[in-house]
């Protein structure tokens, strides 16, 4: 082989020779697949060596994730059309707006960005990371009223998302928008509305494509504390500092018309 290949051998010829030299008489005769269920069956016998190896790392992670930052007055879960967690997180986006010189009309937090729940009682740093594990950032955009109406129609089509307390929507059982109010008023097509959301959603993801028509974008960087979980953490810590639990409830932000 060394006699065939040298520095002056054309690259295409070199590749052809190498491929030919790697040829084999083996052929794929069959492809099969199976489903492997991952459950506690594999934890029935403790792997002592692995546990010993992981222990110092587990202690480090636990020490950073275990500190309690607040208390949940009730279980806060995500579901559609309206949920306690969805209400809480969208309200937190609106709460954060003045910290960045923003005055918003409403907030929207997508259900897909809520990956866990807060159980009643202690809220730890790890709990916040479980709820908001993605690198999503706070973002402010402007939408015209007709695009807000379109956006809320897309929220209805999705069966509901997290919307802040300024929003009231009525949707049908087959996910069509019947009516929508912002701050107690019908949406005005020619009016501009300032919206607090996540950067992921603001690009039109999760089928909320009305956001693609937004203007006056204001992204909040990680250095500015704009990471979603950092914003949530600040809110919880402020509640705790004021002696208040974290609470949220269903209040008719999204209702279904039979």
N, C-alpha and C positions, 0 to 999 in steps of 0.2 A: 504493500500500500504506500509506503514512504517513497518508493521509486515512481509511483504514479502521480503523487501530489508534491508540489513544491510551491514556492512563493510566486512563480510565474504562471501557475495553472489558473485558467479563467474561473471565476467564482461559480458560474452556472455549471461548468464541467465538474468542478470540485463537489458541488452539491449532488449532482447526478451520481457520481461515483460513490459518495458516502451513503446515499439512499439505497443504491444497489447493494452495497456491502452489508446493509442492515436488513435485507430482505429475509423472510422466514417462511417456512412451509406451514406455519400455524394459521388457522382461520377461525373466526368467531362462528361457533356452531349453534349457540343458543343464548338468548338474553332473558333472564327472569328477574322478577322483583318481588319483594315482600314488605309488609308493614311491620315495623318494630315499635311496639308500644313502650314509651318511656314513662315509667311510674316508679313507685317506691319498691318495686320488686328488686331493683338493683341496689337498694339501700339496706336490704335485710341483713346482709353480712358486712360489718364495718371493715373497711380497708384501713388497717392501722397505720401502715406506712404512709399512705396518701394523706390521712388525717394529720399525722405528725408533721408531714412536709408543709401542709397548708396552714397549720395552726398560727404561726407568726403573722402570715398575711391576713388571716381571718381576724386576728386581734387588732391589727392595724385598721382594717376596714371598719370593724365594729366600733372602734374608738372614735372614728370620724362620722359614722352614720347614726350612732345610737343617741347622741345628745337630743333632748327634748326641747323643741322651740315653741310649742303651744299646745292648746287643748281644743279638741273638737267637741262641741256641745252635743252633737248627734252624728250618726254615720253620714258621710258625705260621699255619695256614689254617682257615677255617670250613667245616664240612660236617656232614651228619647221618649216623648218629644221634649220634655223639660226635666231637668234633674237638679238636685241640690249642688252637686259638684260643678255642673255646667253654669249654674247661676253664680256660684261663688267665683269661679275663675274669670268669667267675663266681667263681673263687677270689679275684680282686682285690676284688670286692664284699665278700666275707667278710673279707678282709684289712683293708679300710677301716673296718669296723664299730666297732672299739674307739676309733677317732679321734673318734667321735661318741657315745661312751658306750653303744654297742649291743653286745649279745652275741647272735649269731644262730645258728640251727640249720643253715641252708644258704643258698646264693645261686643265683639264676637270671638268666641274661643271654640275651635272645632272639637267635636267629640272624639275624633281620631287622635287628637293630641293628649287625651286623658287616658293614661294607661293603667291606672289603679284607683283605689278609693282611699279616703281617710276614714279609719274606724273611729268610733266614739272613744274619747279619751286622749291619751298622749299622741302628739304629732312629732315625729322625729325628723331629723335631716334626711335620713334614708327614706322616710315616707314621702317627703316632698320630691325626692329624685325618682321614686317609683311612679308618682302621679305625672310628673313632667320630665321624662328621661331624655327627650330629644333636644338638639341644639337649636331650639326655636327662640326667636327674639321678638321683643315688643316692637310693634310697627304702627305708625299712624298714617292714614291715607284719607283723601277726600273723594267722595262719590256724589254725583248728582242724584237728585231724588228719583229719577226714573231708573237709575242703576241700583239704588237702594231697594226699590221695589223689585227689580229683577233679582237682586241678591237674596232678599227674603223669600222670593219664590223658589230659589234654589235651596235655601234652608228648608223650606216646606217639602220640596221634592226629596230631600235627604231624610225627612221624618223628624227634623228638629236638630238644632245645634245649641251650644251654649250662647245665650244672648243676655245682655245686661238688663238691669231693672228699668231702663228707659224704653224698652221694646215691649209691645204687646202684639201678638200675632194670633190669628185664627186660621187653622188649616183643616182640610177635609181628611177623611179616613184614607183616601187614596192619594194623599200628599200633594194637594194643591192649595195655594194660598188664597184665602177668602178675603182677609183684610189685614192691614198692618198700621200701627200707630207708633210714632216716635215722640216721647215726652208728652203723651196724651193728645197728639195732633196727627191727622192723616199725613202720610208722606206727600210732600209737595214736589212734583216732578222737576221743577226748575230750581229748586233750592239746593245748595251745597251742604253735605253732611260730612262731619269729621268722624272717622271710625278708628277705634283702637282694636287691633287684632294681632296675630302672629305673622311674622314674615312669610312663613310657609303658606299660610292661607292667602295672604295678600297677593301672591303670584297667581291666584286662580286655582290652586290645588283643592282637592276634595270636592271637585265639581262646582265650586263656587267661582265660576268664571267671570262673574260681574266685576270682581276685583281687578281684572285685567284692564278695566277702563278707568282705574283710579288715577288721581293726580296728587301733586304736592306730597310726595312720599317722604316720610321721616323715620328712618330706621334707627333703633337704639342699640348701640354696640355692647359687647360683653364688658368692655372697659367702663361703660357708662351704667352698668348694672342692668342691662336690657335682656339678659338671658331669662327666659320665662320662669324657670325655677328660682332664680334669684329674686325676681319681682314677687313671686308667691311667698318666698321666705321672708322678705321684708314686711309684707303685709301681716303675716302671722306673728312676727316678732313685735310689730307695733301693737297689735291686739293684746298680746301677752303683757307688754310693758304698761298698757292701760288697764290691766286686770280683767280683760275681756276674753271669752272663748271665741273660737272660730265657729261661725254658724251660718246656715243658709237653709232655705226651705222652698218648696214649690209654692208659687204665688200667681199662677196664671199668665206667665209670660208667653207661653205657647199653649193654646188650647185647641182641642179637636172638635170640629162640628160634625155631628153624626149625619 
